[in-house]
Amino acid sequence: MAPSSQELGPPAIPGRFNSPWLFGKGWAKDLGLELGSASNMPVMAMLLHGAGLLLLSVLADRLQALPLVFALAILAMVVFNYSNHLFTKRGQTANATDAGYLVAVGLVLSLVNAFL
């Protein structure tokens, strides 16, 4: 039985980036996965993702006066993530979806931090 997309894919902003109505169908197709229900999502992956977002939000807060440095940190994450996906020979849709997700996270954190 193939794992569902929620078991292998990144969680989403706000839980919908890989949903069928946005990018999920193409992302799952590139990975050879079937989209499952939200109840199939692994708890540890969600906890680690939340911890990563918390750490990234702290970085965004600390670098508020240096937005270019934060943008470069996001860009570095995108480049490393994309290169890792190229090693696994994932499809372009999955790679672009994951890269777009990281850029969107960076933008959301920057905007929220700017208004708080």
N, C-alpha and C positions, 0 to 999 in steps of 0.2 A: 504494500500500500504506500503510495507516494505521500510525502508530508504535505500539509496544506501550506498555502502562501504565508499564513500568519506564523507558522512554525519557523520559517526560514527568512522571511522578509523583515524589513525594518518597520516598526510601528509608524504611525502616521500623524500628520498635523491635521486636525486633532482626531486622529484615528481613522482618517478617510483617504489619505494620500494614495494608498494601494487598494482602495475600494473599487468595486466593479464600475461605478459611475464616473471615476476619474481616470486613473492610470492602471488600475489593478489587472484588468484583463490582459493587456499587452505585457505587463510585467510578469504575470504568472505564466503566460504562454512562453515567453523567452526562457523561463526557468523550468518549464515542463511540469508545472504545479497546477493543482486545482484549488480554486478559491474555496475556503471553508467558512464556517461561521465564527463569530467573535468568541464563542465559548471554547473554540479550539486553540486560542492563543496561549502560548506558554508563559507561565507566571515569571520565571527567572528572566526571560528575554525582556518582558515588560518592565521588571524591576531594574535591570541593568540599563535599559533605555532611559528610564526616568532618572537614574543616577547620572547618566551621561548628559542629559538635558540640564540637570541641576548644576553640574560642573561647568557646562558651557554658559549657563546664565550667570554664574559667578564670574567667569572670565569676561563676559560682555559687560558686567557691572564694573569690574576693575579697569577695563579698557575703554570706559565711556569717553574719556578725554582723548583717546587715540583710536578713533573708528577705523582708520586705515589698517592698523595692526590687527584689529578684530577681523576685518574683512580678509586680510592675508591668512589668518588662522583658519577661517572657514574655507578659503580657497585651497590651503594645504590639505585640509581634511577631504575635500572633494577630489583632489588629485590623487591622494593615497588610496582613497576608497575606490576610485575609478580604476586605478592601476591594479588593485587587488582583484577587481572583478574581471579585468582583462586576462589575468592568469587563469581564472576559472572558466574562461570562454563563454561567459554569459552573453545574451543577446543585447543589442544596442538599446532596445526599449527599456529593459531592466536596468542597464547602466545609466541611461539618461534619467530614468525615474528616481533612482537612488541619489544621483548627483543633484537633481532638482530639489529633492527632499532636503538635502543638507543646506543648499542655498536658501530655501524657504525658511528653514529653522533659523539660520543666521539672520535673515531679514526680520523675521518675527521677533526674535530676541532683541535685535537692535532697536526696532520701533517701540517695543514695549518698554525697554530700558530708557529710551529717550523721553518717553512720556511719564515715567514714574519719578 
